[in-house]
Structures are given as C-alpha cells and as structure tokens.
Amino acid sequence: MNYHFVSTSHLETRIWFKDDEDFKAGMNFVAVLVALTGVRVISFILMSNHVHFLLECSRKEAEDFINRFKKQYSFYYYRKYGEKELLRRNKVDIQAVGLYSESLEKVIAYIQMNCVAAKICLHPTGYRWGTGNVFFNGNRPAGTRIGDMSIRSQRRLLHSTVRLPETWRAEDGYVLPDSYVCVDYVESLFRNPSRMSYFLNTSSKAKLVREANGPSFRDQIIVGAISDICLSLFKKQNVESLQMEEKRELLRQLQRRFGADLNQVCRVSGIGYTEAAKLLDSY
C-alpha cells in the first residue's frame, strides 16, 4: 500500500472558499474525483486558503488527483466570480508516508487539527469541510441516498455530470464524506477514540494552539469565578439556573477570560461535552 500526504501552498492574498456554497462545491469535487479515479481518501480538510489530503495511491495518482481537483474548482470559481486561474500557480507538495513509527496516525491528526489551530473551532468534530466529524462518530447524519435523487438533482448538486454510486449519501448540499472516506480503516488504525484523541492533542498543530493560547488557569480558579459571572451577567446563582442563551454566553466568557478549551469548560461548568460543543459552534 502506498500513502501520500498532499498539501497545497497557502494563498497569501486570496482565499479558495469565500462562503459555505464554495466549501460545498469543494466537498462535492472531492467526491466526484474519488468516483472517477478510484483513489482512496484516508483523511482530508478544506481550509480557506489551502487544502490537505492523505491518499492511498501512487505518487502519480496523487499528483493527478490534486491537479484535477484544482482544475475543477478553478473552473467553478471562474464561473462564479469571473476570476481566471485562481490556482494555476498554487504549488503542491506531495510526500510519501510510511507505515512505520505511527506515521499515518500523525499525518491524520495533523490534517484534522488544522481547523483548531486556525481557531475556527474548538475540536475537529466542529468543522464540516473534511473528515473532522467522520471518525468514531455514531451520530453521523443519514442524508439522502444518491440513488434516490433525480439525475437533474445530482448534476445540480455536483456541478458535474459524473454519476456517483447510488449508496453514497448527501445532505445540506454536499456528499457526506463518510460515503467515500475509508472510515473503517482509520478507526481500525487508531483502534479507539482515546488513542485518536491522544494523537490529536499531541500533534504539531495542537502545540501551536497551546502556544497561541498563552497561560492557562487551574480548574479551581475558574470554578470559583463562575458563580460571580452568573450573578453579575445573569442575576442568577448557578449554571443550573441558566437558559440556553445564557449558558452559551457563559461558555464564551470562560473562553475569553480564562483561555479555557472545550474540555476544561465542560469540567468546570458541568455542561456535557456534546451540549457545550453545540452551544459554542452555533454562536
């Protein structure tokens, strides 16, 4: 098996994706290329000014995959914004990834943590444009089977005439990545969610997050401040008395005042991880 880590250079003065519709188009072009080429996607992420892929294929196939992706997206971009050759000079780096020293796990963690390092979300699961919410997730959206969509609907969705496998699924305007990403393989590679969390938290991207956040506060200090925040902001005695919007603001205040990450916020507030993530992601 051959694995390649594919990255594009960061655009300095422009971005690939200006809105959600652009991201959805990018997601669908990934699905189209998987259907066309048969390349196995292990993990990927679409960031505003660059992309990363971990692919199982030869180097030539990896180069062809990213070049076709850039070409298709550039054509879409031109039709929407009238700007030619957005990505023609955008450089590509392709590195072979071995099966030793947990190399695959490290690359996957690096890819997944890009959105966190960019301070877009608190955890990869909060980022839709890639595989951040795919692995070890028992609540992935069901979506609509491609086979249940009309040909016209498929073409409108994909910006392409390529036919996808009928069992693949789409929701909210894009093909769900777990339809074509090697989910079972990645989960078997990490073995369990805790081991994946370890690699996410020890990746080089996680290190950047820690360095950028500056000094942290002990749980006890934040716990002692929560009652004062509840009283001064909401005129209430404790977290249990807060309404949803008040809880959201409390979590934001804990992040802003103390630099607390999502895990610490949950610990000190008593709000569950899933609820806290939803509150913050919907802000």
N, C-alpha and C positions, 0 to 999 in steps of 0.2 A: 504493500500500500504506500502511495506517495501523497504527502500532505504539503500544501503550500500556503503560507501566510501572505496575503495580498493587501497592500495598502496604497492609497493614493496620497500625494503630497497635499498639504493644507493650502487651499486658496487663500491668499493674503488679503485681497480687496473685494472679493465676491463670495457668494455662497451658492452651493448647489441647490439647496431646497429653501424656498422663500416662505412656504406655507404648508399646511397639512396635505393639501392636494398634491404638492410636489413630492412629499415624502411617500404618499400612497402610490404615485406613479413609479417612484424608485423601487418600492417594495414589489410592485407588480412586474417590473422589468427583471428583478431577480428571479421571480417565479417562472417567467417566460423563458429565461435563459437556462434554467435548470431543466425545463421540459425540452428545450431544443438541443442542449448539449449532453445531458446525462451526467454532468458534473455533480458530485455530491457536496452539498454545503454543510459544513460542520457547525459553523457559527459565523455571524456577521453583524455589522452595525452600520447604519447610515447616519453620519453626523452632518451638521450644517455645511461644513466646508471640506469634508473628506469622507472616505469610506474604508472599512476593513472587512476582509473575508478570510476565513480559514476553509480551504477547499481540499477535497480528496481527488486528486487528478495529477496528470503530468504537468511539468512546468509550461509546456507549450499550450496545454489546455487551459491552464490558469491564466496565461497571458491572453489567450483568445477570449476567455470569459470576461475579464475586466475590460478589455478593449471594446468588446461588443456592448457591454453594459454602458460604458462611457458614451459610445456612439449613439445608442438608443436614447439614453437620457438627454444627450446634447440636442438630438432632433426634437424631442419633446419640448425642451427648454426653448429652442428656437421658435417653435410653433406658438408657444405661449407668450414669450417675452420679446421675440424678434431679435435675439442676440445670437450671433453665429459663433461656432467653435468655442463654446464655453470651456470644454475640457480637452481640446486638442493638444495643448502644451502641458496639461496636468500630468506630472510624472508619476510613474507606477513603480513600486518596489515589490519584488516577489522573492520570498525566502523559503527555502525548503525547511520543513520541520520534521525532526526525527521522532522516533518512538522511545527515546531514552530520557532519563532524568526528568520525567514528568513534563516533557516539553509541550505536549498537546494541551495538558491542563493549564499550563502557564499562559499559552497563547490565547486560549478560550477566555480565561479570566481577564487578560489584558483587553481583549475586544469588548467583553461585557461591561467592563468598568469605565469605558470611555465617557459615557454619559454622566457618570457620577463625578469623574474628575473634572468635567466641564460644568459641574454644579447645576445640571439640568434637572436632576432628580436625586433622591437620597439612596436609591438602590437600583440595580439594573432592571428589576421587575417593574419599575415605574416608567420604563422607556419602551414605546411601542415599535420603534423603527429598527427592528433587527430581532435578535434572538433573546433579548433580555428577559422576556416573560415566558419563555418557552420551556425551559428545563425544570424538572421537579415541580411542576405546577399542575395540580389536579383539578384546577378550575379554569382551564383554558376555554375560550369561547367556542361554542359549537359551530357557528357560522352556517352558511348555505352551501350545499354541495354544488360544485361547478356543473355537474351533470344535470342539475335541476334548473339551471339558468338557460335562457334562450341564447342562441348564437349572437344575436344583436347585443344582448346584455353583456355577454362575455367580451365582445370586442370593445364595447364602450368602457368596460371595467379595465381592460388590459392595455388599451391603446395599441392593440395588436390583433392580427388575425390568427395567431398561433392558438391551437387547441390544447388545453391543459387536460390532465387526467380527470375523469369525472368525479373521482373520490376526493379530490382536493376541495378545500372549503374557503369561502371568502366572507368577510364581514366588514362593514363600515368602509367599503370602497377599495379594499385590497385583499389579496390572497393571504390567508393566515400562514405564517412561516412554518408552523409545525406540520403543515401539509407536505412539505418537501425537505425540511431540515432533518438531519439524522439524529432525532431526539433520543431514540433508544440507545444508539451508540454512545452519545455524550453522557447519558445518565449511567450507562454501564462503566464508562471510563472513570467517572467521579465516584461511582458506587453509592453515594448517599448525599443528601443536601448539605450535611455538615461539612463533608470534605470539600464540596464545591465552595461553600462559604469561606472555608479556610483559604483556598486559592484566591478568591475574590478579595479577601481582606489583606492578603499578603502580596498582592500584585504591585507592580511598579506604579500603576495608576492610583491604587489605594494609598500608596506612600505620598504621592503628590497631594491627595486630598488632605491627609493628616498634616502635611507641612503647611498647606494653604490655610487650614482652619486655625492654626495658632494654638495657644494653650487651652486645655480643656478644664472643666470644673468637675470636682468629685460629685457623685450622685447625691451625697448627703447635703451638700451646699445648695443644689438645685431643689431638692425636696423641701428644704427649709424655706425657699423663696416662693414656692408655688402658692401657698396659702395667701401670701401678701399680694401676689399677682392677681389671683382670683378676686380678692377683696377690692383691690384698687381699680381693676379694669371692669369687673362684672358685678361688684357688690354681692358676691356670693362667697360662702365659706370654704368650699372644696370643689374638686374636679367633678365629683359625682353630681353636683347641682347644676353643672353647665349644660346648656343646649349645644347642638351640633356646631353652629357657627362660633359659639364661644370656645368650644374645645379646639376648633381649628385655629382660632386666634391665639389661644394659649400655647399650642404647639409651635406656632410661628414665633411667638415671643421667646420660648425656650431656645429655639434655634438661634434667634437673633441675639439674645442677651448672653447666652452661655456657649454658643457654638456646639450645641448638643446634636449628635447624629440621631438617626431614627431609632436605633436600638436603645440609646440612653434615654431618649424622650419617652419611649414605652416603659422603660424601667421606672422612671421617676414619677410619671403621671398615672400609671396603672391602666393606661389605654392600650388595648391589644395592638399587635404589630399590623394586622390587616386593616383595622379601623384607622389607625394613625396614618398609615400609608395612603389610604383613600382620602382622608381629610386633607393631607398635605398636597397630594397630587392634584386634587380638584380645586386648589386655591386659585 
